[in-house]
Amino acid sequence: MYSSTVKLTIKSALAGLYYTAGPYLEHLNGRVTILMYHRVLSDFERNHQVVQPGMFVSSVVFDRHLQ
């Protein structure tokens, strides 16, 4: 359940960014960069779960990627 909620939130956020990116999209000339993540974890989650290295990004890194 949590995973599907996160995925829906990410998809909605990306769709909103795409919709409002007008001038930037003209610069892309039809090209789009798609980022895919296995997991986005807070520091608390990362410290309290067994996580395979390379299969997640921290929430701070994810925020930077979206910027």
PDB file as gemmi writes it, atoms N, CA and C in Angstrom:
CRYST1    1.000    1.000    1.000  90.00  90.00  90.00 P 1                      
ATOM      1  N   MET A   1       0.828  -1.183   0.000  1.00  0.00           N  
ATOM      2  CA  MET A   1       0.000   0.000   0.000  1.00  0.00           C  
ATOM      3  C   MET A   1       0.876   1.252   0.000  1.00  0.00           C  
ATOM      4  N   TYR A   2       1.846   1.320   0.893  1.00  0.00           N  
ATOM      5  CA  TYR A   2       2.737   2.477   0.976  1.00  0.00           C  
ATOM      6  C   TYR A   2       3.450   2.687  -0.350  1.00  0.00           C  
ATOM      7  N   SER A   3       3.929   1.617  -0.944  1.00  0.00           N  
ATOM      8  CA  SER A   3       4.662   1.707  -2.205  1.00  0.00           C  
ATOM      9  C   SER A   3       3.795   2.288  -3.309  1.00  0.00           C  
ATOM     10  N   SER A   4       2.556   1.857  -3.430  1.00  0.00           N  
ATOM     11  CA  SER A   4       1.694   2.374  -4.484  1.00  0.00           C  
ATOM     12  C   SER A   4       1.350   3.838  -4.229  1.00  0.00           C  
ATOM     13  N   THR A   5       1.233   4.246  -2.983  1.00  0.00           N  
ATOM     14  CA  THR A   5       0.970   5.644  -2.660  1.00  0.00           C  
ATOM     15  C   THR A   5       2.154   6.512  -3.059  1.00  0.00           C  
ATOM     16  N   VAL A   6       3.358   6.052  -2.774  1.00  0.00           N  
ATOM     17  CA  VAL A   6       4.565   6.790  -3.140  1.00  0.00           C  
ATOM     18  C   VAL A   6       4.666   6.893  -4.658  1.00  0.00           C  
ATOM     19  N   LYS A   7       4.431   5.793  -5.347  1.00  0.00           N  
ATOM     20  CA  LYS A   7       4.505   5.813  -6.811  1.00  0.00           C  
ATOM     21  C   LYS A   7       3.494   6.784  -7.402  1.00  0.00           C  
ATOM     22  N   LEU A   8       2.289   6.785  -6.892  1.00  0.00           N  
ATOM     23  CA  LEU A   8       1.253   7.691  -7.386  1.00  0.00           C  
ATOM     24  C   LEU A   8       1.644   9.142  -7.116  1.00  0.00           C  
ATOM     25  N   THR A   9       2.200   9.407  -5.956  1.00  0.00           N  
ATOM     26  CA  THR A   9       2.642  10.756  -5.618  1.00  0.00           C  
ATOM     27  C   THR A   9       3.743  11.222  -6.558  1.00  0.00           C  
ATOM     28  N   ILE A  10       4.700  10.352  -6.823  1.00  0.00           N  
ATOM     29  CA  ILE A  10       5.806  10.693  -7.721  1.00  0.00           C  
ATOM     30  C   ILE A  10       5.289  10.935  -9.133  1.00  0.00           C  
ATOM     31  N   LYS A  11       4.416  10.059  -9.616  1.00  0.00           N  
ATOM     32  CA  LYS A  11       3.858  10.232 -10.954  1.00  0.00           C  
ATOM     33  C   LYS A  11       3.087  11.540 -11.065  1.00  0.00           C  
ATOM     34  N   SER A  12       2.319  11.872 -10.053  1.00  0.00           N  
ATOM     35  CA  SER A  12       1.550  13.123 -10.063  1.00  0.00           C  
ATOM     36  C   SER A  12       2.481  14.337 -10.053  1.00  0.00           C  
ATOM     37  N   ALA A  13       3.518  14.266  -9.229  1.00  0.00           N  
ATOM     38  CA  ALA A  13       4.475  15.378  -9.160  1.00  0.00           C  
ATOM     39  C   ALA A  13       5.187  15.566 -10.497  1.00  0.00           C  
ATOM     40  N   LEU A  14       5.611  14.474 -11.105  1.00  0.00           N  
ATOM     41  CA  LEU A  14       6.301  14.571 -12.387  1.00  0.00           C  
ATOM     42  C   LEU A  14       5.377  15.081 -13.488  1.00  0.00           C  
ATOM     43  N   ALA A  15       4.143  14.637 -13.474  1.00  0.00           N  
ATOM     44  CA  ALA A  15       3.176  15.123 -14.465  1.00  0.00           C  
ATOM     45  C   ALA A  15       2.961  16.622 -14.288  1.00  0.00           C  
ATOM     46  N   GLY A  16       2.866  17.084 -13.054  1.00  0.00           N  
ATOM     47  CA  GLY A  16       2.703  18.509 -12.789  1.00  0.00           C  
ATOM     48  C   GLY A  16       3.903  19.312 -13.256  1.00  0.00           C  
ATOM     49  N   LEU A  17       5.100  18.796 -12.998  1.00  0.00           N  
ATOM     50  CA  LEU A  17       6.308  19.471 -13.463  1.00  0.00           C  
ATOM     51  C   LEU A  17       6.343  19.541 -14.984  1.00  0.00           C  
ATOM     52  N   TYR A  18       6.006  18.458 -15.625  1.00  0.00           N  
ATOM     53  CA  TYR A  18       5.994  18.415 -17.082  1.00  0.00           C  
ATOM     54  C   TYR A  18       4.990  19.422 -17.636  1.00  0.00           C  
ATOM     55  N   TYR A  19       3.833  19.496 -17.025  1.00  0.00           N  
ATOM     56  CA  TYR A  19       2.768  20.381 -17.485  1.00  0.00           C  
ATOM     57  C   TYR A  19       3.161  21.860 -17.363  1.00  0.00           C  
ATOM     58  N   THR A  20       3.882  22.209 -16.287  1.00  0.00           N  
ATOM     59  CA  THR A  20       4.215  23.612 -16.036  1.00  0.00           C  
ATOM     60  C   THR A  20       5.579  24.027 -16.576  1.00  0.00           C  
ATOM     61  N   ALA A  21       6.289  23.150 -17.240  1.00  0.00           N  
ATOM     62  CA  ALA A  21       7.658  23.422 -17.664  1.00  0.00           C  
ATOM     63  C   ALA A  21       7.762  24.126 -19.018  1.00  0.00           C  
ATOM     64  N   GLY A  22       6.680  24.582 -19.599  1.00  0.00           N  
ATOM     65  CA  GLY A  22       6.580  25.246 -20.899  1.00  0.00           C  
ATOM     66  C   GLY A  22       7.863  25.594 -21.631  1.00  0.00           C  
ATOM     67  N   PRO A  23       8.535  26.713 -21.280  1.00  0.00           N  
ATOM     68  CA  PRO A  23       9.724  27.143 -22.027  1.00  0.00           C  
ATOM     69  C   PRO A  23      10.846  26.110 -22.011  1.00  0.00           C  
ATOM     70  N   TYR A  24      11.000  25.420 -20.919  1.00  0.00           N  
ATOM     71  CA  TYR A  24      12.052  24.406 -20.849  1.00  0.00           C  
ATOM     72  C   TYR A  24      11.765  23.272 -21.827  1.00  0.00           C  
ATOM     73  N   LEU A  25      10.507  22.891 -21.966  1.00  0.00           N  
ATOM     74  CA  LEU A  25      10.145  21.807 -22.878  1.00  0.00           C  
ATOM     75  C   LEU A  25      10.439  22.177 -24.324  1.00  0.00           C  
ATOM     76  N   GLU A  26      10.286  23.458 -24.682  1.00  0.00           N  
ATOM     77  CA  GLU A  26      10.624  23.892 -26.034  1.00  0.00           C  
ATOM     78  C   GLU A  26      12.107  23.664 -26.306  1.00  0.00           C  
ATOM     79  N   HIS A  27      12.938  23.889 -25.308  1.00  0.00           N  
ATOM     80  CA  HIS A  27      14.384  23.663 -25.424  1.00  0.00           C  
ATOM     81  C   HIS A  27      14.713  22.189 -25.663  1.00  0.00           C  
ATOM     82  N   LEU A  28      13.912  21.296 -25.143  1.00  0.00           N  
ATOM     83  CA  LEU A  28      14.172  19.857 -25.286  1.00  0.00           C  
ATOM     84  C   LEU A  28      13.898  19.345 -26.704  1.00  0.00           C  
ATOM     85  N   ASN A  29      13.127  20.074 -27.469  1.00  0.00           N  
ATOM     86  CA  ASN A  29      12.793  19.650 -28.836  1.00  0.00           C  
ATOM     87  C   ASN A  29      12.229  18.238 -28.888  1.00  0.00           C  
ATOM     88  N   GLY A  30      11.295  17.927 -28.002  1.00  0.00           N  
ATOM     89  CA  GLY A  30      10.650  16.619 -28.006  1.00  0.00           C  
ATOM     90  C   GLY A  30      11.365  15.548 -27.214  1.00  0.00           C  
ATOM     91  N   ARG A  31      12.533  15.836 -26.662  1.00  0.00           N  
ATOM     92  CA  ARG A  31      13.267  14.856 -25.855  1.00  0.00           C  
ATOM     93  C   ARG A  31      12.885  15.006 -24.396  1.00  0.00           C  
ATOM     94  N   VAL A  32      12.786  13.914 -23.703  1.00  0.00           N  
ATOM     95  CA  VAL A  32      12.433  13.933 -22.290  1.00  0.00           C  
ATOM     96  C   VAL A  32      13.373  13.004 -21.535  1.00  0.00           C  
ATOM     97  N   THR A  33      13.816  13.434 -20.378  1.00  0.00           N  
ATOM     98  CA  THR A  33      14.630  12.592 -19.511  1.00  0.00           C  
ATOM     99  C   THR A  33      13.712  11.948 -18.482  1.00  0.00           C  
ATOM    100  N   ILE A  34      13.794  10.643 -18.364  1.00  0.00           N  
ATOM    101  CA  ILE A  34      12.977   9.910 -17.412  1.00  0.00           C  
ATOM    102  C   ILE A  34      13.898   9.297 -16.363  1.00  0.00           C  
ATOM    103  N   LEU A  35      13.644   9.641 -15.119  1.00  0.00           N  
ATOM    104  CA  LEU A  35      14.414   9.078 -14.008  1.00  0.00           C  
ATOM    105  C   LEU A  35      13.603   7.973 -13.364  1.00  0.00           C  
ATOM    106  N   MET A  36      14.271   6.860 -13.058  1.00  0.00           N  
ATOM    107  CA  MET A  36      13.583   5.739 -12.414  1.00  0.00           C  
ATOM    108  C   MET A  36      14.337   5.381 -11.133  1.00  0.00           C  
ATOM    109  N   TYR A  37      13.597   5.142 -10.099  1.00  0.00           N  
ATOM    110  CA  TYR A  37      14.177   4.828  -8.796  1.00  0.00           C  
ATOM    111  C   TYR A  37      13.569   3.538  -8.268  1.00  0.00           C  
ATOM    112  N   HIS A  38      14.414   2.722  -7.639  1.00  0.00           N  
ATOM    113  CA  HIS A  38      13.883   1.530  -6.962  1.00  0.00           C  
ATOM    114  C   HIS A  38      13.195   1.947  -5.673  1.00  0.00           C  
ATOM    115  N   ARG A  39      13.877   2.790  -4.904  1.00  0.00           N  
ATOM    116  CA  ARG A  39      13.315   3.241  -3.627  1.00  0.00           C  
ATOM    117  C   ARG A  39      13.866   4.614  -3.278  1.00  0.00           C  
ATOM    118  N   VAL A  40      13.059   5.409  -2.612  1.00  0.00           N  
ATOM    119  CA  VAL A  40      13.480   6.684  -2.037  1.00  0.00           C  
ATOM    120  C   VAL A  40      13.252   6.555  -0.532  1.00  0.00           C  
ATOM    121  N   LEU A  41      14.325   6.683   0.238  1.00  0.00           N  
ATOM    122  CA  LEU A  41      14.239   6.450   1.678  1.00  0.00           C  
ATOM    123  C   LEU A  41      14.698   7.658   2.476  1.00  0.00           C  
ATOM    124  N   SER A  42      14.016   7.917   3.570  1.00  0.00           N  
ATOM    125  CA  SER A  42      14.478   8.932   4.525  1.00  0.00           C  
ATOM    126  C   SER A  42      15.654   8.341   5.299  1.00  0.00           C  
ATOM    127  N   ASP A  43      16.377   9.203   5.997  1.00  0.00           N  
ATOM    128  CA  ASP A  43      17.494   8.707   6.819  1.00  0.00           C  
ATOM    129  C   ASP A  43      16.997   7.722   7.870  1.00  0.00           C  
ATOM    130  N   PHE A  44      15.837   7.998   8.463  1.00  0.00           N  
ATOM    131  CA  PHE A  44      15.279   7.102   9.470  1.00  0.00           C  
ATOM    132  C   PHE A  44      15.017   5.718   8.871  1.00  0.00           C  
ATOM    133  N   GLU A  45      14.368   5.683   7.705  1.00  0.00           N  
ATOM    134  CA  GLU A  45      14.065   4.391   7.065  1.00  0.00           C  
ATOM    135  C   GLU A  45      15.345   3.646   6.711  1.00  0.00           C  
ATOM    136  N   ARG A  46      16.316   4.369   6.185  1.00  0.00           N  
ATOM    137  CA  ARG A  46      17.573   3.736   5.783  1.00  0.00           C  
ATOM    138  C   ARG A  46      18.301   3.139   6.978  1.00  0.00           C  
ATOM    139  N   ASN A  47      18.213   3.786   8.140  1.00  0.00           N  
ATOM    140  CA  ASN A  47      18.904   3.295   9.337  1.00  0.00           C  
ATOM    141  C   ASN A  47      18.161   2.179  10.044  1.00  0.00           C  
ATOM    142  N   HIS A  48      16.884   1.957   9.719  1.00  0.00           N  
ATOM    143  CA  HIS A  48      16.087   0.953  10.414  1.00  0.00           C  
ATOM    144  C   HIS A  48      15.620  -0.185   9.514  1.00  0.00           C  
ATOM    145  N   GLN A  49      16.174  -0.279   8.322  1.00  0.00           N  
ATOM    146  CA  GLN A  49      15.821  -1.360   7.404  1.00  0.00           C  
ATOM    147  C   GLN A  49      17.096  -1.917   6.796  1.00  0.00           C  
ATOM    148  N   VAL A  50      17.044  -3.158   6.374  1.00  0.00           N  
ATOM    149  CA  VAL A  50      18.140  -3.736   5.616  1.00  0.00           C  
ATOM    150  C   VAL A  50      17.885  -3.374   4.157  1.00  0.00           C  
ATOM    151  N   VAL A  51      18.799  -2.596   3.578  1.00  0.00           N  
ATOM    152  CA  VAL A  51      18.607  -2.092   2.223  1.00  0.00           C  
ATOM    153  C   VAL A  51      19.815  -2.482   1.385  1.00  0.00           C  
ATOM    154  N   GLN A  52      19.541  -3.027   0.210  1.00  0.00           N  
ATOM    155  CA  GLN A  52      20.622  -3.419  -0.690  1.00  0.00           C  
ATOM    156  C   GLN A  52      21.299  -2.166  -1.239  1.00  0.00           C  
ATOM    157  N   PRO A  53      22.622  -2.057  -1.109  1.00  0.00           N  
ATOM    158  CA  PRO A  53      23.333  -0.887  -1.628  1.00  0.00           C  
ATOM    159  C   PRO A  53      23.066  -0.688  -3.118  1.00  0.00           C  
ATOM    160  N   GLY A  54      22.931   0.548  -3.517  1.00  0.00           N  
ATOM    161  CA  GLY A  54      22.713   0.867  -4.917  1.00  0.00           C  
ATOM    162  C   GLY A  54      21.268   0.747  -5.368  1.00  0.00           C  
ATOM    163  N   MET A  55      20.372   0.336  -4.470  1.00  0.00           N  
ATOM    164  CA  MET A  55      18.973   0.132  -4.852  1.00  0.00           C  
ATOM    165  C   MET A  55      18.058   1.198  -4.252  1.00  0.00           C  
ATOM    166  N   PHE A  56      18.625   2.320  -3.806  1.00  0.00           N  
ATOM    167  CA  PHE A  56      17.820   3.374  -3.226  1.00  0.00           C  
ATOM    168  C   PHE A  56      18.565   4.698  -3.356  1.00  0.00           C  
ATOM    169  N   VAL A  57      17.840   5.775  -3.200  1.00  0.00           N  
ATOM    170  CA  VAL A  57      18.442   7.093  -3.032  1.00  0.00           C  
ATOM    171  C   VAL A  57      17.825   7.699  -1.781  1.00  0.00           C  
ATOM    172  N   SER A  58      18.568   8.594  -1.158  1.00  0.00           N  
ATOM    173  CA  SER A  58      18.034   9.270   0.016  1.00  0.00           C  
ATOM    174  C   SER A  58      17.014  10.308  -0.433  1.00  0.00           C  
ATOM    175  N   SER A  59      16.162  10.703   0.471  1.00  0.00           N  
ATOM    176  CA  SER A  59      15.150  11.707   0.136  1.00  0.00           C  
ATOM    177  C   SER A  59      15.800  13.039  -0.228  1.00  0.00           C  
ATOM    178  N   VAL A  60      16.954  13.337   0.347  1.00  0.00           N  
ATOM    179  CA  VAL A  60      17.678  14.575   0.021  1.00  0.00           C  
ATOM    180  C   VAL A  60      18.168  14.531  -1.429  1.00  0.00           C  
ATOM    181  N   VAL A  61      18.748  13.423  -1.837  1.00  0.00           N  
ATOM    182  CA  VAL A  61      19.219  13.270  -3.218  1.00  0.00           C  
ATOM    183  C   VAL A  61      18.045  13.318  -4.187  1.00  0.00           C  
ATOM    184  N   PHE A  62      16.952  12.671  -3.836  1.00  0.00           N  
ATOM    185  CA  PHE A  62      15.761  12.678  -4.684  1.00  0.00           C  
ATOM    186  C   PHE A  62      15.243  14.105  -4.887  1.00  0.00           C  
ATOM    187  N   ASP A  63      15.202  14.890  -3.823  1.00  0.00           N  
ATOM    188  CA  ASP A  63      14.772  16.290  -3.927  1.00  0.00           C  
ATOM    189  C   ASP A  63      15.688  17.072  -4.874  1.00  0.00           C  
ATOM    190  N   ARG A  64      17.000  16.837  -4.774  1.00  0.00           N  
ATOM    191  CA  ARG A  64      17.944  17.515  -5.671  1.00  0.00           C  
ATOM    192  C   ARG A  64      17.720  17.111  -7.119  1.00  0.00           C  
ATOM    193  N   HIS A  65      17.440  15.841  -7.358  1.00  0.00           N  
ATOM    194  CA  HIS A  65      17.175  15.378  -8.721  1.00  0.00           C  
ATOM    195  C   HIS A  65      15.952  16.063  -9.300  1.00  0.00           C  
ATOM    196  N   LEU A  66      14.922  16.245  -8.497  1.00  0.00           N  
ATOM    197  CA  LEU A  66      13.710  16.897  -8.995  1.00  0.00           C  
ATOM    198  C   LEU A  66      13.935  18.373  -9.272  1.00  0.00           C  
ATOM    199  N   GLN A  67      14.854  18.989  -8.553  1.00  0.00           N  
ATOM    200  CA  GLN A  67      15.158  20.405  -8.805  1.00  0.00           C  
ATOM    201  C   GLN A  67      15.893  20.538 -10.105  1.00  0.00           C  
TER     202      GLN A  67                                                      
END                                                                             
